[in-house]
């Protein structure tokens, strides 16, 4: 009976160790990035950077001027496919599906991106287009990746995958603590502190 229990314990230890190191290996770089950007986000006010601005200009062709004239004077619709294709070829930007704010004088397309923002402005009188990119530096870029801000659906899937990997890493780590806890007296005091500390700090020092 004792040999059977020992074999069962050995099996689960091997399984837990395997999944623990696999989840650690998968999420290592992401956990490091999210930990570091957690610090930079917490001190964002003291890590401000000087934004840099880059401007490009171009003129729409006669065919595109007709598309421009066909747009309503007051509307916020998706950018026309012809205009989106031209913007991709001219400025290497993707505005497909983005709202184009059309007014009597100009068409404005805001282009969200991590760490900055872009804006495409087209003058409806002379068909001159100006594409402006404002970037706030690498810290802002990685902070936005941390939040998943304007990073696209693929990055959102990546965050979900890393979150699942971190959950596996944490739960297998807890299970390993449970199995080794009897021989390590500090296991449960430290684990209890890790659970109680954020709760107590939130209750005592964080006021909504």
Beta strands, then each sheet from edge to edge (+ up, - down):
strand 1: 52-59
strand 2: 75-78
strand 3: 99-102
strand 4: 106-113
strand 5: 116-123
strand 6: 128-135
sheet 1: 1+ 6- 5+ 4- 3+ 2-
end
